[in-house]
Amino acid sequence: MKRLAYAILLIALALGAYILVDNRLKIAKYNFDANSTLGAVNITSFKDEYKILYFGYTFCPDICPSTLTILSSVIDEMGLNDRIKVLFVTLDLQRDSEKECDEFAKYFYSNSVCLKMKDDELKRVVENYNARYKIVNLQNSAMDYSVAHSSSLYLFHKDGKFYKEISNLTKDEIRKEILGLTKN
């Protein structure tokens, strides 16, 4: 009987340790070090809010403004403005200053913040998220270059644990996934 009790205790301890380590690894994969108008931040910096992360840049002519407009309208309609922080990660490290990028993100959604990473950190984070971007030189253009990039939203629980990637950026799909995220 004692052996059974010890075996159950050992299994419970091992399971607890596994869950703790697994949760920390899930947070670590999607974590980052970034600068913002708030100072240095990471995925756990916004503890009391759900987080939605998006990669883009302020000179983006269409995808970023469209995505941020749809996202903002869904969050507004759901009445979750004070519960969701939008993290806008700039892919244009040369042109986007933290201040101007933050103003851009807030234009679409007031409870957002622009994140600017160092080049090596940005590359690591983009790879961990399975996102893509590429600087495309533009001849005979005032912009000089564009940034081709993937367009997905990444949803996170309040503790920084990854919830889900949304690549189908329709209002209905975004609403459904945000509802799933905030259910708890």
C-alpha positions, 0 to 999 in steps of 0.5 A: 500500500505504501509503494502505491502511495509513493508511486502516485505521489511520484507520478503527481510530482513528475506531472506537475513538473512537466506542466510547469516546464511545458508552460514556460517553454511555450511562453519562451518560444514566443517571447521577445525583447523589444523597445517601445514608448513604454520602455523595454517590454516582452510578452509578459509585460502586459499581465492584465491583458490578452495580447494580439501580436501583428507584424507590419510597418507604417509605410505599408500601403494596404495589408497593415491598415486593412488588418488593423482596421478589421481587428480594431472594429471586431474588438470594439464591437465585442466591447473588449478595448480595455482587455486586449492589447495589440502589439504591433511589431515593426518590420521596418527598422530603418524608417519606423521610429518607436514614437511614429510607429506607436502613433500609427498603431494607436490610430487604428486601435488606442490600446496598442503599442509599437514594438521595435526589436534589434535586427537579430532579435527580430529575425529570431522572433519572426522565425519562431512565429513562422512568419515571413518578411523581406525587404524589396527594393523599389526602383524609381520610387520615393519609398526606396523599398517596401517590406513584403510580409506575411499577415497573421494575428497571434493571440496570447493569454494574459500570462503570455502563453500562446493561444492561436494564430489566425491567418484567415483575417475575416471579421467572423474568424477574428471574432470567433478566435478572440471569443475563444481566447477571452472565454476563460 
